[in-house]
Amino acid sequence: MLRSWVANKEKIIAQLKGTFRSRRQYVPLKEPALEDELDMEFDKARKKGWKVSKKWIIRHARAIYARLYPHRVVTLKGAPNKKVYLGFKFSTGWYNGFKRRKNISLRCSTKRA
């Protein structure tokens, strides 16, 4: 580790203060159309004054995904309300990344006006 720091001293010094050096290269978005449409729905809900939570975002993301890619959504035979989304996981990592990419901050509800 120290050897690589000494070898790359000029590169390290030339970096801007506070930059994050990732070992992974930039990974392009898997479903940019989904995120753009979800961001528009989020803005509409906020303008109407609706409460937006993590469940709201995931629920609407799944609905948009099913509408955009119906061939990737499989309904289970035994449970008609249970669906399997192929090729995309609505994980916590995706959720946090979506909020960061779209500059979304969930507001906490209070009793103060």
C-alpha positions as CSV (number, residue, x, y, z in Angstrom):
1,M,0.0,0.0,0.0
2,L,2.7,2.5,1.0
3,R,4.7,1.6,-2.1
4,S,1.7,2.5,-4.3
5,W,1.3,5.8,-2.5
6,V,4.9,6.7,-3.0
7,A,4.7,5.7,-6.7
8,N,1.5,7.7,-7.3
9,K,2.5,10.7,-5.1
10,E,1.9,13.3,-7.9
11,K,-1.5,11.9,-8.8
12,I,-2.6,12.0,-5.1
13,I,-1.3,15.5,-4.6
14,A,-3.1,16.7,-7.8
15,Q,-6.5,15.5,-6.7
16,L,-9.0,18.0,-5.4
17,K,-9.6,18.2,-1.7
18,G,-12.4,15.8,-0.5
19,T,-12.5,13.7,-3.7
20,F,-13.4,10.0,-3.5
21,R,-11.2,7.6,-5.3
22,S,-13.2,4.6,-6.2
23,R,-11.6,1.4,-7.3
24,R,-14.6,0.6,-9.5
25,Q,-15.2,2.4,-12.7
26,Y,-18.4,4.2,-13.4
27,V,-21.3,1.8,-13.8
28,P,-24.1,3.1,-16.1
29,L,-27.7,3.1,-14.8
30,K,-29.5,-0.1,-15.5
31,E,-32.9,1.4,-16.0
32,P,-32.7,5.2,-16.6
33,A,-36.2,5.5,-18.0
34,L,-37.6,4.0,-14.8
35,E,-35.7,6.5,-12.6
36,D,-36.7,9.5,-14.7
37,E,-40.4,8.6,-14.6
38,L,-40.3,7.8,-10.9
39,D,-38.6,11.2,-10.3
40,M,-41.5,12.9,-12.2
41,E,-44.1,11.1,-10.1
42,F,-42.2,12.0,-6.9
43,D,-42.3,15.7,-7.9
44,K,-46.0,15.5,-8.6
45,A,-46.7,13.9,-5.3
46,R,-44.6,16.5,-3.4
47,K,-46.4,19.3,-5.2
48,K,-49.8,17.8,-4.1
49,G,-48.5,17.7,-0.5
50,W,-48.6,13.9,-0.3
51,K,-46.4,12.0,2.2
52,V,-43.7,10.2,0.3
53,S,-41.9,7.3,2.1
54,K,-39.6,4.5,1.1
55,K,-42.6,2.2,0.6
56,W,-44.2,4.8,-1.7
57,I,-41.1,5.0,-3.8
58,I,-40.6,1.2,-4.1
59,R,-44.4,0.7,-4.8
60,H,-44.4,3.2,-7.6
61,A,-41.1,2.0,-9.0
62,R,-42.5,-1.5,-9.3
63,A,-45.6,-0.2,-11.0
64,I,-43.6,1.8,-13.5
65,Y,-41.2,-1.1,-14.1
66,A,-44.3,-3.4,-14.8
67,R,-45.7,-0.8,-17.2
68,L,-42.4,-0.2,-19.1
69,Y,-41.2,-3.8,-19.2
70,P,-44.3,-6.1,-19.0
71,H,-42.2,-9.0,-20.5
72,R,-40.0,-9.0,-17.4
73,V,-42.8,-9.2,-14.8
74,V,-44.1,-12.7,-14.0
75,T,-47.2,-13.3,-12.0
76,L,-47.2,-16.4,-9.8
77,K,-49.9,-18.9,-10.4
78,G,-50.8,-19.7,-6.8
79,A,-50.9,-16.1,-5.7
80,P,-52.3,-13.6,-8.3
81,N,-51.1,-10.6,-6.3
82,K,-47.5,-11.9,-6.1
83,K,-45.2,-10.8,-8.9
84,V,-41.6,-11.6,-9.7
85,Y,-39.5,-8.8,-11.3
86,L,-36.9,-10.3,-13.6
87,G,-33.6,-8.5,-14.2
88,F,-34.1,-5.8,-11.5
89,K,-34.0,-5.8,-7.8
90,F,-35.5,-2.9,-5.9
91,S,-32.8,-3.2,-3.2
92,T,-31.8,-0.8,-0.5
93,G,-28.7,0.0,-2.5
94,W,-30.7,1.0,-5.5
95,Y,-33.1,3.0,-3.4
96,N,-30.2,5.0,-1.7
97,G,-28.5,5.5,-5.0
98,F,-31.7,6.8,-6.6
99,K,-32.2,9.3,-3.8
100,R,-28.6,10.5,-4.2
101,R,-28.8,10.7,-8.0
102,K,-32.0,12.6,-8.0
103,N,-31.1,14.7,-4.9
104,I,-34.1,13.5,-2.9
105,S,-34.4,13.9,0.8
106,L,-37.4,12.3,2.6
107,R,-38.9,14.8,5.1
108,C,-40.0,13.6,8.5
109,S,-43.6,14.2,9.4
110,T,-44.2,16.4,12.5
111,K,-47.1,18.0,14.1
112,R,-45.7,21.5,13.6
113,A,-47.0,23.7,10.9
